[in-house]
Amino acid sequence: MPMRRVQSASGFTLIEMIVTLTIFGILVALTVPAMQTWMRNAQIRSVAEALQNGVRLAQAESLRRSRQVVFALTNNSTPETGTFTATDNGSYWAIMTVPAMTDGSEANPAGRFVEAGILSTTVQVTGPGAICFNSVGRLVANNAPGVAGANCTAPTVGAPPKFNYSVTAPGGGTPYVLQVQVGLGGQVHICDPHQTLSNQNPYGCAP
């Protein structure tokens, strides 16, 4: 009778499985911190863009309405009610028109709510509680813009002067920071404070 060949079953040995799992664990350990950093940086970029859009909307409303408008940060989660307190480093933003002078020339001189939005409760925004735009879209000082806790001052940092809003998030490693700069003339710019603005580098911050 012909002899049968016995075929051995193919598969992983225990040692091969241990080596494979060890390599997989090392790759995961290397990848997770990088992924966490990427997600944190994406959050910071998103909040900076939301802040920039809110400031630009306030400026656009001042031009459209031809009157002063206040952009305020607040920790009130419902600023759309129109009753909130402006707070430095707030997690929400709101836009209100500044009350007009009561001289009988306007039917409703009270300030009006325009729009509001959330920045983040995890990403930190550091900056003034309120800034005001005049009827031509420039920053203007106003110590009584009609919002509780708001005191709009003129910027004094840099040349030309500007306000700086810093956006960052807690986490390990080198912190990733973006700034939203608002110039005296109404220029609004997201930038990287670790870089210097130049003709070759539009992503840097102005000094």
Beta strands, then each sheet from edge to edge (+ up, - down):
strand 1: 69-74
strand 2: 92-97
strand 3: 113-118
strand 4: 124-126
strand 5: 130-133
strand 6: 139-140
strand 7: 162-168
strand 8: 178-183
strand 9: 188-196
strand 10: 204-205
sheet 1: 3+ 2- 1+ 5- 6+
sheet 2: 4+ 7- 8+ 9- 10-
end
